[in-house]
Amino acid sequence: MKTFLLHIIFIIFFITSGSFALDYKIGSKVTGSFEATKKLKIDLPPGEWDVIERKSWAFYGLRAFSYTLARVEKGKVVEAIGLTELHTAGVYEGHLNVEIIKIFFKGKYDGCYERPEYYYLNFYRKGSTFNCFLVRHQVPEKAIYDPDDPELRNAYSQIKKWIKDNSIELPKIMLGSEHLYFSRLAFGKIYGVSYSIDPSILNSPEISFFTEESSEYHKNRIQNYPEHEKIMKKWMLISAERHRNFEKSIKALDRHHLNLDKFVSVDTRSYNNSETSNDIVLEIQKLNDMYKSGILTKEEFEKAKKKILN
């Protein structure tokens, strides 16, 4: 019965708006940075962002906070960010740990495990501790109005209202990344940040297929579309850097960090002002590899190299 109730608590989190007074109201305009909680802070990509959803609840010592932000150009969503923090300390910890792992690693519809629609997945897990990073493509209209998980079909009422009230258009396909961390050794909170972007913002070629399975950005099809693959690789670099920043901002323990060196040219955990010449050579070699593989354009390569040398 306890396990069943804990599972229900997680479902409630996704479908219920709470009564806590949060700093940001729906409709608030934000630029520069966003502080969802004292621990969960992010730097926002350039532009003006709208707060389009906020949720909170408390249940027997469990507390959760959630925000969704969107950036709109000419009536169309071009980027979106979701932030979640769930406090779990001191409440049926043993039972809750089991339920957390079940939801995030054994969920039927999504989770931190290999799925066909995931372009990239990397995670650390030991006991109930996990650090998860994944990159994917998605169909936003289906995710909001007809999600695969039936428990989520009434989950996005605030977002649906915002779309309707403001006559908002959604991209047919978006690229996304998800960043999750939980450890009893680090405050006993689940932190989550997700990013979505219209590929056209990254100068994507035209998209002709608009389902998750048929999209040019699907992992099993993308090799047939080299120009789209370059865009996905560019998104990988952006997302890997964001995961490094995510780990740092929530103070994830060093031994829980993911190895993303092949995507991130500078290791911010050990970066300081006394790099040796060998460090500089190594960074330029990494940039050159990315240029040769098509991840970076010649202009991007030269600009990044100049920055390192300076």
Secondary structure, 3 states (H helix, E strand, C coil): CHHHHHHHHHHHHHHCCCCCCCCCCCCCEECCEEECCCCCEEECCCCCEEEEEEEEEEECCEEEEEEEEEEEECCEEEEEEEEEEEECCCCCHHHHHHHHHHHHHHCCCCCCCCCCCEEEEEEEEECCEEEEEEEEEECHHHHHHCCCCHHHCCCCHHHHHHHHHCCCECCCCEEEEEEEEECCCCCCEEEEEEEEECHHHHCCCCCCCCCCCCCCCCCCCHHHCHHHHHHHHHHHHHHHHHHHHHHHHCCCCHHHCCCCCCCCCCCCCCCCCCCCHHHHHHHHHHHHHHHHCCCCCHHHHHHHHHHHHC
